[in-house]
Amino acid sequence: MAISISVAVRLADVERAATRLAGVAHRTPVIRSRTLDERVGAEVTLKAEGLQRSGSFKFRGAYNAVSTLTGAAAIDGVCAASSGNHAQALALAARLCRVRAAILMPHDAPASKRAATEAHGAEVIAFDRYVDDREQLQAQLAAERGLQVVHPYDEPLVMAGAGTAALELLEDGGELDVLLVPVGGGGLIAGCATAVKALAPVTRVVGVEPQASDDVARSKAAGRRQRVAVAATIADGQQLPTPGQRTWPVIDALVDDVVTVSDEQIVAAMVFLFERLKVVVEPSGASALAALLAGAVPPGRRVGVVLSGANIDVARFAALVTGARGGRSPG
């Protein structure tokens, strides 16, 4: 029996998004590993969203939103504020749909993400994530230029597009007892929880975020949205002060738990994925697996894990991995 709540996105929205994305987005592979199964004592299925177009799940939501634009919105263009993955995804979606894009990016966003965003033809405008109000800057940019805001997470079409990752995971990987999903503003987990709870309501959906930016975990514990100071973490895609206004009701209703992981645990997961599975994942993309490897979540027998992105340049990846392993190979 599906859970019925008054929220911004429903299963039908995710299914419509899947139709729009068919033949445009990649149907990313699900990956299994005997070594991983033995280590955590469960049957684990990884959803490799780093192999999606633009390098992360974000393309799903961005294209789902941009492809529906009509009239003046399609002519004038789109904008958003993003630390990188949504920026790249929106830039690519806009190019495919022949729409102009202007992106606000933190000045300390990885250089590779900015370069990729500009390579897709978008204009990049820098801001200070520790001082500036990104929502205010985004609204001001949209008003000044007549642009349509495509929010990185707090937009129903973006949430629905993101949820297609879970839809595919269930179709290709089978039933799950637990689904682990990285959480930043909440668009990915809102979409995934919508799909999973409608199709398999007994599946536990667990969000994972960095300890340094634990706004969603605090909100879940308090039963209402909480705001935290944005602190430094290697998981830059999850550095947000509070859950989205539209994503929060979905998280509150459908997500069973939210746990946190340290930067060290995230790097350990990145090392494991690279050395054991030959898969490269960025820090935010590895956070859900980090929770599983660290024992932060009772795994159940069948566990799905979303590896949400792989946008990391070789120098940063090498520095993180070398620092974690000290030059040693795993035992």
Rosetta blueprint (number, residue, H / E / L):
1 M L
2 A L
3 I L
4 S L
5 I L
6 S L
7 V L
8 A L
9 V L
10 R L
11 L H
12 A H
13 D H
14 V H
15 E H
16 R H
17 A H
18 A H
19 T H
20 R H
21 L H
22 A L
23 G L
24 V L
25 A L
26 H L
27 R L
28 T L
29 P L
30 V E
31 I E
32 R L
33 S L
34 R H
35 T H
36 L H
37 D H
38 E H
39 R H
40 V H
41 G L
42 A L
43 E E
44 V E
45 T E
46 L E
47 K E
48 A E
49 E H
50 G H
51 L H
52 Q L
53 R H
54 S H
55 G H
56 S E
57 F L
58 K H
59 F H
60 R H
61 G H
62 A H
63 Y H
64 N H
65 A H
66 V H
67 S L
68 T L
69 L L
70 T L
71 G H
72 A H
73 A H
74 A H
75 I H
76 D H
77 G L
78 V E
79 C E
80 A E
81 A E
82 S L
83 S L
84 G L
85 N H
86 H H
87 A H
88 Q H
89 A H
90 L H
91 A H
92 L H
93 A H
94 A H
95 R H
96 L H
97 C L
98 R L
99 V L
100 R L
101 A E
102 A E
103 I E
104 L E
105 M E
106 P E
107 H L
108 D L
109 A L
110 P L
111 A H
112 S H
113 K H
114 R H
115 A H
116 A H
117 T H
118 E H
119 A H
120 H L
121 G L
122 A L
123 E E
124 V E
125 I E
126 A E
127 F E
128 D L
129 R L
130 Y L
131 V L
132 D L
133 D L
134 R H
135 E H
136 Q H
137 L H
138 Q H
139 A H
140 Q H
141 L H
142 A H
143 A H
144 E H
145 R H
146 G L
147 L L
148 Q E
149 V E
150 V L
151 H L
152 P L
153 Y L
154 D L
155 E L
156 P H
157 L H
158 V H
159 M H
160 A H
161 G H
162 A H
163 G H
164 T H
165 A H
166 A H
167 L H
168 E H
169 L H
170 L H
171 E H
172 D H
173 G H
174 G L
175 E L
176 L L
177 D L
178 V E
179 L E
180 L E
181 V E
182 P E
183 V L
184 G L
185 G L
186 G L
187 G H
188 L H
189 I H
190 A H
191 G H
192 C H
193 A H
194 T H
195 A H
196 V H
197 K H
198 A H
199 L H
200 A L
201 P L
202 V L
203 T L
204 R E
205 V E
206 V E
207 G E
208 V E
209 E E
210 P E
211 Q H
212 A H
213 S H
214 D L
215 D H
216 V H
217 A H
218 R H
219 S H
220 K H
221 A H
222 A H
223 G L
224 R L
225 R L
226 Q L
227 R L
228 V L
229 A L
230 V L
231 A L
232 A L
233 T L
234 I L
235 A L
236 D H
237 G H
238 Q H
239 Q L
240 L L
241 P L
242 T L
243 P L
244 G L
245 Q L
246 R L
247 T H
248 W H
249 P H
250 V H
251 I H
252 D H
253 A H
254 L H
255 V L
256 D L
257 D E
258 V E
259 V E
260 T E
261 V E
262 S L
263 D H
264 E H
265 Q H
266 I H
267 V H
268 A H
269 A H
270 M H
271 V H
272 F H
273 L H
274 F H
275 E H
276 R H
277 L H
278 K L
279 V L
280 V L
281 V L
282 E L
283 P H
284 S H
285 G H
286 A H
287 S H
288 A H
289 L H
290 A H
291 A H
292 L H
293 L H
294 A L
295 G L
296 A L
297 V L
298 P L
299 P L
300 G L
301 R L
302 R E
303 V E
304 G E
305 V E
306 V E
307 L E
308 S L
309 G E
310 A L
311 N L
312 I L
313 D L
314 V H
315 A H
316 R H
317 F H
318 A H
319 A H
320 L H
321 V H
322 T H
323 G H
324 A H
325 R H
326 G L
327 G L
328 R L
329 S L
330 P L
331 G L
